[in-house]
């Protein structure tokens, strides 16, 4: 049974996805810093700006979840599924995300933060 509204489920998904994006961008930043780019700083500045925006967005989502009395517990990874325990105003629910969904969603969000459209 689902206890949260679609809007709340969207907030939960963002809460799950933003840390994943931060991890991906941080790894990419380390690669950029270690690469022999002639002009590395513009790439570093872009990635850092995006990471700051994601951090702000995550902060905002945390505040909104707290207001709505929603708590998301740490992930439990299995082979193809990542599972989150969610408490929505006292009701417990398990949300399962296929890892391929998380990967595809992360890619879509990355493109939106980079303001790139794919045809």
Secondary structure, DSSP 8 states (H G I E B T S, - for coil): ---S-HHHHHHHHHHHHHHHHHHHHHHHHHHHHHS--SS-HHHHHHHHHHHHHHHHHHHHHHHHHHHTTEEEEEEEE-SSEEEEEEEETTEEEEEEEEHHHHHHHHHHHHHHHTT----
